[in-house]
């Protein structure tokens, strides 16, 4: 309910008529932010794709969104395929670790 109200407040510019339907929403897993740190990220799953797209389009156009005096940023989830592509180089980085090769650069560097 809180997140639906927050989203309705963010899009009070007339983008949506009422608060969007949310299947689930929760804060990201991390420690409670200290003073001056970025606030918790809120992960939201919308019930309808159209509502999600409207909010993301509005956020891209507006850029500087504020809610109750705080900055609000929106990011779209990348999905499974781009995440797998980005994870590809991790296997190459893990190979020296598996073979117990200690990564090191010669010092001083030689040409």
C-alpha positions as CSV (number, residue, x, y, z in Angstrom):
1,X,0.0,0.0,0.0
2,X,2.8,2.4,0.9
3,X,4.6,1.8,-2.3
4,X,1.4,2.2,-4.4
5,X,0.9,5.6,-2.7
6,X,4.5,6.5,-3.3
7,X,4.2,5.6,-7.0
8,X,0.9,7.5,-7.2
9,X,2.6,10.5,-5.7
10,X,5.5,10.3,-8.1
11,X,3.3,10.3,-11.1
12,X,0.9,13.0,-9.8
13,X,1.7,14.9,-13.0
14,X,-1.4,13.3,-14.6
15,X,0.4,10.3,-16.1
16,X,-1.9,7.9,-14.2
17,X,-5.5,8.3,-12.9
18,X,-5.0,6.2,-9.8
19,X,-2.2,4.3,-7.9
20,X,-0.9,1.5,-10.0
21,X,-1.6,-2.1,-9.1
22,X,1.4,-3.7,-7.5
23,X,1.9,-7.5,-7.1
24,X,4.7,-7.2,-4.6
25,X,7.2,-4.7,-3.4
26,X,10.0,-4.9,-0.9
27,X,13.2,-3.1,0.1
28,X,16.5,-4.4,-1.2
29,X,18.7,-6.5,1.1
30,X,21.3,-4.2,2.7
31,X,21.9,-2.6,6.0
32,X,19.9,0.3,7.2
33,X,21.3,3.4,5.6
34,X,23.1,5.8,7.8
35,X,22.7,9.6,7.7
36,X,23.9,10.9,4.3
37,X,23.8,7.5,2.6
38,X,21.5,6.6,-0.2
39,X,18.2,5.3,1.0
40,X,17.0,1.7,0.5
41,X,16.1,0.7,-3.0
42,X,12.5,-0.5,-3.4
43,X,11.9,-3.3,-5.8
44,X,8.4,-3.3,-7.3
45,X,6.6,-5.9,-9.4
46,X,3.7,-4.3,-11.2
47,X,0.6,-6.2,-12.0
48,X,0.2,-4.7,-15.4
49,X,3.0,-4.2,-18.0
50,X,1.3,-1.0,-19.4
51,X,1.5,0.7,-16.0
52,X,5.1,-0.2,-15.6
53,X,5.9,1.2,-19.0
54,X,4.1,4.4,-18.3
55,X,6.0,5.0,-15.1
56,X,9.4,4.2,-16.7
57,X,8.6,6.5,-19.7
58,X,7.6,9.3,-17.4
59,X,10.7,8.8,-15.3
60,X,13.0,8.9,-18.4
61,X,11.3,12.2,-19.6
62,X,11.3,13.9,-16.2
63,X,14.7,12.8,-14.9
64,X,14.5,14.6,-11.5
65,X,11.7,13.0,-9.6
66,X,11.1,13.9,-6.0
67,X,8.8,12.4,-3.4
68,X,8.4,14.0,0.0
69,X,11.5,16.1,-0.6
70,X,13.7,13.1,-1.5
71,X,15.1,12.2,-4.9
72,X,13.5,9.2,-6.5
73,X,15.2,7.2,-9.2
74,X,13.7,4.4,-11.4
75,X,15.7,1.6,-13.0
76,X,14.3,-1.1,-15.2
77,X,15.3,-4.7,-14.5
78,X,17.7,-6.1,-17.1
79,X,16.3,-9.6,-17.3
80,X,18.0,-12.9,-17.6
81,X,19.6,-12.7,-21.0
82,X,21.7,-9.5,-20.5
83,X,22.7,-10.7,-17.0
84,X,24.0,-14.0,-18.5
85,X,26.0,-12.1,-21.1
86,X,27.6,-9.8,-18.5
87,X,28.5,-12.8,-16.3
88,X,30.5,-14.5,-19.2
89,X,33.9,-13.0,-18.3
90,X,33.6,-14.1,-14.7
91,X,34.6,-17.7,-15.7
92,X,37.9,-16.4,-17.1
93,X,38.5,-14.3,-13.9
94,X,37.8,-17.4,-11.7
95,X,40.3,-19.7,-13.6
96,X,43.5,-18.5,-11.8
97,X,41.7,-18.8,-8.5
98,X,40.7,-22.4,-9.2
99,X,44.3,-23.3,-10.2
100,X,45.6,-21.5,-7.1
101,X,47.6,-19.0,-9.2
102,X,48.2,-15.8,-7.3
103,X,47.5,-12.8,-9.5
104,X,50.3,-10.3,-9.3
105,X,51.9,-7.7,-11.5
106,X,55.7,-7.4,-11.4
107,X,56.9,-4.4,-9.5
108,X,58.4,-2.2,-10.7
109,X,56.7,-2.7,-14.0
110,X,59.1,-3.7,-16.8
111,X,58.5,-2.7,-20.4
